[in-house]
Amino acid sequence: MPADLDPGCELCTGILPAGWVLAYRDGDATGEGTRETMLTLGNGYLATRGAAPEAWADGVHYPGTYLAGFHNRLSGTGRPDGTESIVNLPNWLPLTFRPTGGDWLAPGQGRRLHEHRMLDLRRGVYRRELLVVDRDRRRTRIRQRRLVSMADPHLAALETSIVAENWSGRLEIRSGIDGRVVNANAPAVAGSRGRHLTDVATGGDDVETLWLTAVTTDSRHQVAVTARTRITDVGVAHSRQAASYGPDDVSQVIGIDVTPEERVCVEKTVAVFSTRDRAVSEPLAAAREELRYAGAFGMLLAEQVAAWARLWERFRLDVGEEHAWQLPVRVQTFHLLQTLSPHTIDLDAGVPARGLHGEGYHGHIFWDELFVYPYLNLRLPELTRSLLKYRHRRLTAARRRAAAAGMTGAQFPWQSGDSGRDESPSCSPLPTTGEWVDDYTGRQQHVNLAVAYCVWRYWETTGDLSFLADCGLELLTETARFWAGLATYHPSDDRYDIRGVMGPDEYHDGYPGRPGLGLNNSAYINVMVAWVLGRAEEATAILSQHPGVMPWCEVAATDDERRRWRHIARRLRLAFLDGGILAQFEGYGDLAELDWDRYRRRYGDLRLLGSRLQAEGEDPNRYKISKQADVLMLLYLFSAEELAGLVRGLGYEFEPAWIPATVDYYLSRTTHGSTLSRVAHAWVLARTDRRRSFEMLLTALGTDLADPEHSSTRDGIHLGATAGTLDILQRCYTGLEVRGDVLRLNPLLPDGLDGLDCVIRYQNQLISLHVDHEWLRISAGPGSDQPVRVAVRDRSFQLAPGSTVTVPLHPPAG
């Protein structure tokens, strides 16, 4: 048996399916924050990091519990009115033990002979086994199982078995709730550190039950946590000391007499509610009642297993149990569902860039939904609809933001939280030196183009007419108004310019010597604006044919607006480089080329190239470099044929045959400094260079799994990268498109993938796909729905409920 295996450890000796288990044995302190993130459990409402119950925030460990959409503004963080952040809530985990007179189990106390942690992805359970010896050479084995219920979003539970292996005497177990927590998971980010909770109150309802309530300092949201700690071994005599009430925490101690090899089992069950919950007038009363009806751990586990089984059936994405990708695919799916699940549908929450796994980016919402919704649209479209309503509810704030800048329409901020106001920082520390520098990323007005894109793709996939009428048309129209207002007309050449903007590439926020002032005629922005103007008009036309669902208030554009939009959508200016390559922005061709070999020799990894240049006193705006996909984002969002049609629609000559040279040009100048970069490029390369696409996807799949010492994953899971990698398998490698009321498929698997199986939902039908290098098999579940129109390369057919069609896949022409 390998040295790091323990013959007494059930996790070491058990036979478990490799494709369903994420496991860590022992591990050094430097990677602990990342491991705690990867061992997070959540249900779309509530999530708790995988910290040990006996640990506290000490620079190595970081217990963190978060609720979706639960934010607070903290003063004294460098902004005049404070910084808004997701809130680290009272820690419900604390549970430790000691032989009477000994040391409580804690980080740094005793010697840990073995620790094995495992995430059971199939069942949503975190298992842990620990063998410790104290200063008196007493060996104690601890086995734990933990869940955050996917069956009941307000419940979580911890089961702990303690075995005194070579000693007897009095065992003391301490269980509690800790309200002394602060936000300190992402210390390098301005305003992320501090105490968000005040007015802490504690109490106990009976010998088993404790409670704690707290209120956020600014938003005045209240949270209530109740905890029931119970010895489950029948006939085991135990005593309880009076509960200990600190100013911000509460705990109780249970005493039991034990003999060698005797097992003591402790169950801790908690309920969490807040004032943001629906149909809840008083969180503490709700938490008490929920806990009163909560069953034993075994019952909660059975409900958990059943709930996750239903989710895995809907979100199945299989590449083969023996395939090296299978575990990463399931890990990514699991962590996506822990932040965005059916329980999120009833919440007022967006897509936090780092999930509910940590405090990176303060828990703010960026444009990452652009990478998330296409995957969800074909799995759980009701969830996409709910998350898009987060944007619609904040449309008034977006209108006011545009008006404050002298613009019409609506402008969503680059970073938002609870209220929808702009939370983008004005300065940030350089990752390489820690020096604070001006931060102009908030100039990325293209976030509202992303929202509009997501609205339309949701509509195309679902045909949800009520959403288009209630929310979609207004979001599209207000976005179109904003960008049409930015466009300035030049009669001399009948062209429109959009000036002073910033595209997705954060290395370019202005021209050389003019940082932060924006750029002119960004290819990404101008093409997207042309597309959005067309979709806003199309949405108006669609709804005009359905007067019964038209909004009760007037939100559509006037005839004059629409005439101007049509003209803008045909005459926006683009710049080009030699060979028909789209210039990233006007003047891009005048920038200097970087000495890439020099910087590779000096630094090796160039993901932080932008900050390295700044640390040297250089300006990244001077060079033809990219942090992530910018022009190439257009090929992530549109097919080659669609992009060619958009560019030609602007009055320029453009051939799909020019695209490979465009890809090579920008890819050779990209550092992949964003976690989203390789996702976009893996997609872009799928048709032209499958080997490089495969390599990019492997890197993206391993973003949160590899290199824990240097990973930013300790601050949370990258939801955009997570969903984006899954969507490459789901849509990109299957060539799946929804266009013109047709489900289109054009599979082209990479050489490293023999087959792919998944389930999608299209027009309310559940459709199973199997793709390999020779065949595509598509099956529709039984039901009374109308047949679905399907096109596989050059073959079209109607897929009726309960039917299966198998199509041979001949090599595509060319």
N, C-alpha and C positions, 0 to 999 in steps of 0.2 A: 504494500500500500504506500502511495506517495507520502512524503514527510508532512505535507500540509493537510492530510486526511486523518480523521480521528475515528477509530473503529467503534467508538461509543456514540458517535454522532449519527442521528437518524438521517440527516440530510446528506452526509457523506456516503452512507451505506445504502440509501434508497435508490431505486431504479426509477428515474424520472424522464419524461420525454424531452429531449434536448431542445426541440423547437418551441417549447412552451416555458422554458425556465431561464431566467436571468439570475446568475449566481455569483457571489463574491465570497472568497475564503480569506479570512484575515484582512490584510491590506494596511498600507501605511497611512500616516496622518495627512499627507499632502493630497491624497485623492479622496478623502472622506467626504468633503462637501459634494463632489460629483456623485459619489455612491449614494449619498442621502437623497439627492435629486432623483436618481434613477430608480430608487426604491420607494418613491412617493406613491401613496395611494389616494385616489380621489374618485368622485362620482359626478362631476360637472357642476356641483353646488359647493361641495366641501372637499378640501384636499389637505393631507398632512404629509410632510416630508418624512423620509425614512430614517430619522434620527433614532438612536437608542432611547428607550424610556428612562434610563438612569442618567442620561446626558443633559447638558444645558449648553447654551451658546457660549463657547469658550475659545473661539478662533479656529477650532477644528470641527466640532460638531455644531449643528444649527437646527434645533427643532423649529419648525414653522408650520402653522396652520392658517389656511386662507379660505375665504368665501368668494365666490364669483361676484364681481361687481361691487365689492365692499371696499370703498376707498375713504381716505381722509386727507385733509390738507394740513401740513405741518409747518408751523412758522419757524423762523430762524434758520432757513435752509438756503439762503442766498438770493431768494426771490422776494420782492416786496410783500407779496401776500402769501408766501409759502409755496411748498411743492406738494402736489397731490400724489398719493401713493396707495397701492394696495396695502392692507393692514395685516401685520402678523398678529394673529389672535391668541387668546389665552391657550397655553399648552395643556392639552388634556392627557398627554402621555405619561407624566411622571409616575413611575412605579419602580421601586428598588427594594433591596432586602439586606439583612445582616444577621449573623449569629449575635445573640445578645452580648453587648459589650464589645463587639467587633466594629469594623468600619462598614459604612453603607457602601454597597456597590456603586461605583462612580468612575468616570474617566480618571485614570491615574492611580486608582486604588486597587491593590492586589495585582496579581499577574494573570493575564489572559492566556491560557494555554491553547485555546482554539476558539475561533469565531467563524461561523458559517451563516451567510445570509442569502436568502433566495426569494425571488419574486415569481410566484406561480401565476403566470399570465392568464392561463385558461380560467382560473377561478377567482382572480383578483385578490389573492392572499399573499401577505408578506410573512415569511417564516424565518426564524432565527434560532440558532443554537449556539450557546456560549458555555465554555468550561473555564472556571476561574479558581485560583487558589489564593487564600488570604495570607496575612503575615503569620498566622498560626498554623499554616499548612493545611487548612481545611479546604477540601475540594468540593465545589458545588457546580452542578450542571443546570443550565436554564434553557428551556425550550419555549419559544413564543410563536404565536400566530396572531396576525393583525389584519383587520379589514376596515375599510371605509365603505359603507353599504351602498351598492348600486341598486338595491331593492328599495331602500328607504334613505333618501338623501340626507336626512338629519342625524343618522346614527353611525357610530364607529365603535369598534370593540377591540380589545387586546386580551388574549388568553396567555397566561404565563404558568408554566410548570417548573417547579423548583425541586431538585433532588440533591439532598445532602449525601455525597458519595462516601465520605470516610469520617463522618462526625455525627454526633447526636447532641441534642440540647434544644434551647429555645431559639426559634427562627422568628425574626420580626420582619414584617412586610409593610412598607410605607407607600401609600397611594395618595395622589392629590391632583390639584389643578393649579397651574402657575400663571398668574396674571402679571408677573413682573417683566414680561417680554417686551422687547423693543424691535424695531426694524433695523437690522444690521447685516442682512444677507449679502448685499452688494455694496460694500463700503466705499468702493471707488467712485460711485455715482453720486453726484451732488444731490443732497436732500434725501437720500435714501436711509440715512441713519436717524434714529430718534424714537421717542416714545409716543405712540398714537393713542394710547388708552389712558383713561382717567376714571374717577368715580367708581373704583373697584369696590364691590361688595361681595361678601362670602357668607355661606351658611350651610346647614345640614338639615335634611328632612327626616332621616331615620338613621339607624346605626350603619347602614350600608351606603347612604347617599349623601354626596356633597354637591354644592353648587357655587358658581362664581358668575357675577355679571360685571360688565365694564362698558364704558361709553367712549366713543372716539372724541378727540379733543375739539375738532372743528365741525365736522358733519353731524355730530351728536347721534350717530348710529349706536344702538345698544346691541350687545351680543350677550347671550346667556349660554353657559355650559353646565350641564349636570352630569355627574359621574357616579355610577354604582359599582362598588367593589365587593366581590362576593367570593368566599371560599366554597368551591363546588364539591369537594370530596365529602361524600356522605359519612357522617359519624365522626369526622375529625373535629375534635374540640379546639376552640380558639377563643381568644379574648380580643377586645378592641379597646384601645385607649381613647380618651375623649379627643375629639377632633381638635386640631391645632389651627387657629385662625390668625394668619399674618395680615399685615396691612394690604397685601396684594396677592396672597395665595392662601390655599387651604389644603390640609392633608390629614390623614388618619393613619394610625399604626395598628396592625393586626399581629397578635402573637400566637405561635403554634409550637408545640413540642414535637420534634422530629427525631427519627432514628435513621441510621445509615440505609441508603437506597430507598427510603420512603419518599414518595412523590406527593407534593402539595400543589394543587391547581387553583389559580386565582383568575377570576374573570372580571375585567373592567369594561363596562359598557357606558358610552357617553351619548348625549344628545346635544345638538347645537342649533340654536335659532337666533335670528336677529330681527330688528325692526324693519328690515328691508324685505322680509318674507311676506308673501301674500297670505291673507286670511289669518293673520296673527296680530292680535292686539297687544299682547304682553309676552315677550320672548321667554322669560323665566317660567311662566305658567305653561307655555307650550312645550318647553324642554322637559319640565317635570312630568307632564302627561305622556309625552313620547317615551320617556324612560320607563314610566310605570307599565306601559304596554309592551316594551321591548322584551323579547324572549331571551333565552340562554344563548351562549355563544354558538352552540351546535345548531340552533334554529336559525340564527342570523347567518351562519355560514351556508346552510342549505339554501336560504333565500338568495344569498350572494352568488352562489354557484349557478343557480337557475337564471338569475338576471344576466350574468356574464355570458351564459350559454346562448341566450337570445341575442345579445349584442354580437357575439362572434359569428352567429349564423348570418346576420345582416351584413357584417363587415368582413366577411371572409375574403382573404387575398392570399392564395397559396401558390408557392413556387416549387414545392416539393419538400417533404419532411427531412430529407438528407441534404438539401441544398443549403449552402452557407448563408444565403440571404434570408432563409425562412425565419430564423430567430429575430434578426434586426427588423424585418417587416412587421412581425407581431409586436415587438417592443414599441415601434413607432405608432402602430395602431392603438396599442394599449394606452400610451401616454396621451395621445390625442383625445381618446374617449374619456380620460380622467378629467380633462378640462372642458370638453365639449361633448355632452351626452344628452339623452332625452330629458334629463333633469334640468338642463340649461334652457330648455324651450320656454319655460314659464318665467325666466328671469330677465331682468333688464341688464344685460351684459353683452360686451363685445368680445373680440378675440384678442386676449392679452398676448403680447409677443413672446413672453416666456411662460405661458401657461399659468397654472396654479401651483407651480413647483418651486417658486422662489420669488425674489423681489427685483430681478433684473428689469431695467427700464421702468422701475416703479410699478410694474403691472400695467403699464399704459398700452393703449390700442394704437397700432400703426396701420400700415397697409398690408400686413401679413395675411389678412383675410383673402387677398387676391390669390394666394397660393393654397388657401384652405377650402374655400367654398366649392371650387370645381370638384373636389373629392367628395364633399358632403352632399352636393346636389344629386349625385347618383347613388347615395346610400340612405341619407336621412334628410330629405329636402326641407322638412318642417323645421329642422334646426337652422339651416341657412336662412330661412324666412325670419325666424326669431332674431337671429344675430343681425340681419340687415335692418330690422326694426330698431335696433340700438342706434343705428345711424339716423333713421327717420325721426326718432324721438328727439334727436339733437339737431334737427334741421333748422330750428329757430336760432340756435346759437351759431350755426354755420352761416345763416343769412346775416346775422348781426356782425359776424367777423368780416364778411365780404363788404358790408356797408361801411364798416369802420375804415376799410382800405379804399373807399370811394368806388366800390364795384357793385354790380347787380348780381343776382343769383345767390349761390351759397358756396362757402369755402370751408370744408372740413379741415381741422388742424392736423399736422403731421403726427402729433401725439395727443391723445385725449384720455380722459378717465371717466369720472362720475358725471360731471355736468356737461361735457362736450366742449368746454373751453380749451384754448391752446395751452398745452402743458409742455411744449418743446423747450429745452433748456437754451439759455443764451450763451453758456460756456460749459465746457466739459474737459476732463483731464485727458492728456495724451496717454494712451495705453503703454507707450514705451518709457516715458519719463515721469508721468504724473503731473506734468506742468499743465496749468489751466490755460486754455485757449478759447477764443471765440468759437461758438458753435452755430453754424448757419444751416444746419439740416432742417430746421423748421420752415425753410423756404420751399420745401417740396410740396407745392400746391397740387402736384399730380395725384395726391392721395384721393381727391374727389373723382378723378378719372378712374381710379381703381374701384371706388364704390359704385360708380355708374356701370363699369364693366361687369362687376359681380351681380348687379341688379339684372342686367340683360341676360347674362348666362343662366341665372336662376330661372328667369322667365322662359327662355328657350328650352330648358331641360324639363320644366314642370308644366308649362302652359297654365300657370296659376294666374288666372285673369283677375281674381279679386285682389291679389297682391299688387299686380301691375296698376290697378285702379287706385288702391288705397295708399300705396307707398311708392311703387316703382316709377310711375309717371312723374311724380313730383320730384323725386331724386334726380331723374334724368334731366328734367326740364331745368331745374335750378343749377345743375352742373353745366348744362349747355349755355345758360344765360351768363354764368360767370366767365367761361372761356370766350364766348362771343364778345363779351365786354372787354376782354384783354386784347383782342385782335384789332390791330390798327391797319387801315386800308391805305394803299399807295396806288392812286389811279395811273401813274406813269407806266406801271407794268401789270396792273390789275392783280396785285398780290396783297395778301394779308401777312403781317408779322405778329408774332407773340414774343415780347421782349422781357428780359429781367426775370427769367424763371430758372428752375433747377430740376434736372431730370433725376432718375434713380441713382446715377453714379455720384456718390457723395464726395469724390475727389475733385469735382468741378462745381464750385458754387459761384464762380465769377470768372472774369478774364484775368490774365496775369496782371498783378498789381492792383486788382480791383476785387478782392475777395468779398464774398457775401452779397454782391450786387446782381447776381444772376447772369443768365446767358440768353442769347437770342436764337429763336427758331430751333429749339430742341427737336430733333427728329422724332423721338419717342412721344413728346407732348403733342406736336402738331399732327402726327398721324392719329394718335388717340383722340384728339379733339375732333378731327374730321369724322372719325367713327362715331363718337358720342353724339355729335350733332345729328348724324343720320339716324341713330337709334332713338333719340328724343322725338324726332319727327315721326318715325315709324310707330313708336308707342302711341302717339297721339292718334294716328290713323287707325291703329288696331282698336283702340277703345271707342273711337267714333262709330265703329260698327256694332258696338254693344252698349247702347244707351242705358240699359238697365243697370250697368255697373259703373257708369261714369261717376266720378267724385261729385259730392254735393257742392263743393266749393270749386271755383275756377282755378286750375293749376296749369292748364295747357298754355303753350305759347300762342301769341297772336299771329295773325296771318303775316303781318309785317316782319315780326321776329323770325318766323319760319322761312320767309323769302331770304332774309339776310343770312340765316344759318346755312341755307342751301348754297349761297354764294361763297361763304367762308369755307365750307366743306369741300369746295372745288378749287379754291385758290390760295390755300395756306402755303407759305413758302417753305421749301426744303433746300438744304445745301448738300452737295455731293462731292466726293473725292474721286480720284481717277478710277476708271473701271466701273463706274456706276455704283460705287459704294456710298451708301447714305452716310453723310457726315453727322456725327453725334450732335453737333450744333454748328451754327454759323461761325466760322473762324477756327474750327477745330483743326483744319489742315495747316494752319499757320503755327500751331504749337510745336514745341521741340520734341524730338525723340529721346527717350530715356536710355541711358547706357545700362541695359538690363543685365548684361554679363557682370558688370562691376558690382551691381547691387546684389546679385545672386551670390557672387563670391564673398561679399562682405557679410550678408545676413542669412543666406540660405532661403529660409521661409520668408516670402514677401507679402504675406497677408496683412502685415502692419506697415506696408510701404508708405502710405500717406502720412502716418504719424512719424515715421522715421525721417521722411523728408522735412517735415515741420521742425523736428528736433534739430536738424542740421541747418535750420534757417532757410530752407528751400520752400517754394510754393508749389504744391501739387498741380495748381491751375496752369502751370507753365508747360506741362507735359502731356503727351498722348498716352495716358494711363487710365485705367478704370478700376474702381474698387469691385464692381459687380456688373452684371449685364445692364446695359442701357439701351442702345440701339437694338441689341439682340433680344431684349425683353419683348420687342414686337413679334419676334418669331416664337417666343414662348406663348404669347397670347393669341396669335393668329397663324393659320397655316400659310405656307408659301404663296398659295394661290390667293388667299384673302389679302395678304400684305401687298402683293403685286397689284391687286385690284384697287386697294386704297391709295397706293402711290400714283397709279395711273389716273385714278379719279381726281387727283390733285393737279393733273395736267402734265405729269412728268413721264418720260419713258422709263420703264423698269421691267426687267425680265427675271423670272424665277431662277434662271441659269446664273444670274449674278450673285445669288445668295451665298453659295459656298465661299466665294472670295470675301464677302462681307463677314461671314462667320470667322474665317481664318484671321482676318485683319484685326478684329476686336478681341478675339480670344487670345491672340498672342500678346495683347497689351493689357490683360486683365489679371489682377492679383488675387481674386477670390477672397477679398477681405470681409465679405458678408457671408453668413451661413446660407443665405438664399442663392448665392452666386452659382454654386455647382448644381443646384436644382435646376435653375433656368438653363444652364449650358448643357446639362445632360439631356434635357428635352430638345434643345436646338440641334444637338449633334446626332439625335437618334436616327435621322434619315440619311445623313451624309457620312457619318463616321461612327459606326456602331461600337467600335472598340473604345474610342475615347468617351462616348456616351456611357458605356458600361463602367469605365473607370470613374467618371464623375459621379455616377449614381452610387457606386460602392463607397466613395468618400462621403457623400451626403448621408447614406444610410448609417455610417459610423460616426457621424458628427457628435452625438451624445454618448457614444459607447467607448470611443478611443481616447487615449492620452488624458486620463483624468487629472494629472498634475497640472497641465497647462490649459485645461478646458474651462470655458466660461459656463459650462453646464451647471456648475454649483449654484449659479444665479437663476436657473430655471431651464425648462425644455424649450427648444426653438420650434414653436408650433408651425410656423410657415414652412420651415425645412422638413419637419415631420410629415405634414400633410402633402407637401410638394413631392417628396420622394415616393409616397404611396401613389400619388396621382400619375407619376411617370409610368408606373407599372399598370395602373388601371386604364389610363387614357392614351398615354404616349406610345407605349410599346404595342398596344392593341390598335392604335390608330383610330380611337373612338372619338367621334364628333357628333354633336346634335346640331343639325343645320337644316333649315327648310322642312321642319317637321319629319325629318328622316334620321334614324339612328344609323350612323355611318361607321364602318369598321374597315381598317386597312392594316392588319397586323404585320409587324416586323420585329421579331424578338432578337435580342442580341445573342451572340454565339454562346455566352455563358449561361443562358437560360433555356432549358429544354421545354418547359411548358409553364402555363399560367392558368389558374382557375380563380374566378371571382364571381360575386353576385352583385348586380346593379339593380337600381330601381329607375324605370323610365315610364312615364305616363301611367303611373300607379301600378305597373306590372313589375314583378320580380323576375329578372332575367339572369340565367346562369351562362357564363362564358367559359369555354375551355379553348385555349390557343396553344398550338405548338408550331413547329417549323413547317409542318405539312398540312395541317387541318385547323379549321375553326368550327367549333360546335356551339350553337346557341339554342338555348331552351327557355321557353316561357312557362311560368307556373300556371296551374289551372285556374280558371276563373271566368267571369262573364265580361271582362274588359274587351274593348275593340282591338282588333289586330294592330300590331305595330309595323310601320314601314321600316324595312332594314335594307341597307346597301352594303355589300361586302365587295370592295374593289369594283369590278365591272358587273356584278350580279345584284339584282334587286328582287325583293320578295316581301310578302306579308307574313309576319310571325304571329300566328294565332295563339291564344291561351292554351296551354297544355301541349304545345307542339315543339318539335326539335328539328333544326335544320343543320346539316353538316356541309361545309363548303371547303373544297380543296384550295390551298394557298399556293398558287404558282408564283414564281419570282416576278415582282413588279417590273413592268417594262422600263428599260433604261437603267 
